[in-house]
Amino acid sequence: MAKENSVIVRIPKKIYEDMDKALQDRFRNNLISRKDLKFIEGLRLWSRTDGYQQSLKELRFKPKRENLKKK
């Protein structure tokens, strides 16, 4: 059973693999411990990046994929 405060989400495989690769690089460079080698830590670090707030603002106005299809 999931923890009470956790949210079960589905993410694209490529995003998961890219995040895992970035965390492995951080671990190899001794920037994080083995305990922090988790996807949730990657999301926490991602939220600290400069472009994160900008991408959230852009996300509010992006159309759905279905709206991009040519008529």
LINWODA-V809914 format. One record per residue. RES is the residue in three letters. SS is DSSP state (helix for helix, strand for strand, loop for the rest). NEAR is the number of other C-alpha atoms within 10 Angstrom. D_FIRST is the distance of its C-alpha to the first C-alpha in whole Angstrom. Layout:
# LINWODA-V809914
RES,SS,NEAR,D_FIRST / RES,SS,NEAR,D_FIRST
This chain:
# LINWODA-V809914
MET,loop,3,0 / ALA,loop,7,4 / LYS,loop,7,7 / GLU,loop,6,9 / ASN,loop,5,12 / SER,loop,7,10 / VAL,loop,8,12 / ILE,loop,7,11 / VAL,loop,5,14 / ARG,loop,7,17 / ILE,loop,8,20 / PRO,loop,7,23 / LYS,helix,9,23 / LYS,helix,9,26 / ILE,helix,10,25 / TYR,helix,14,22 / GLU,helix,11,25 / ASP,helix,11,27 / MET,helix,19,24 / ASP,helix,16,24 / LYS,helix,12,27 / ALA,helix,13,28 / LEU,helix,22,26 / GLN,helix,17,27 / ASP,helix,13,31 / ARG,helix,15,30 / PHE,helix,16,29 / ARG,helix,12,32 / ASN,loop,10,34 / ASN,loop,10,32 / LEU,loop,12,31 / ILE,loop,15,28 / SER,loop,12,26 / ARG,helix,12,24 / LYS,helix,8,21 / ASP,helix,13,22 / LEU,loop,15,22 / LYS,loop,14,18 / PHE,helix,13,18 / ILE,helix,11,18 / GLU,helix,15,21 / GLY,helix,17,23 / LEU,helix,11,22 / ARG,helix,10,23 / LEU,helix,11,26 / TRP,helix,13,27 / SER,loop,12,27 / ARG,loop,10,30 / THR,loop,10,32 / ASP,loop,9,35 / GLY,helix,11,34 / TYR,helix,12,31 / GLN,helix,12,33 / GLN,helix,10,35 / SER,helix,10,33 / LEU,helix,10,31 / LYS,helix,11,34 / GLU,helix,10,35 / LEU,helix,10,32 / ARG,loop,8,33 / PHE,loop,8,36 / LYS,loop,10,35 / PRO,loop,9,35 / LYS,loop,8,33 / ARG,helix,7,33 / GLU,helix,7,35 / ASN,helix,9,37 / LEU,helix,9,39 / LYS,loop,7,40 / LYS,loop,5,44 / LYS,loop,4,45
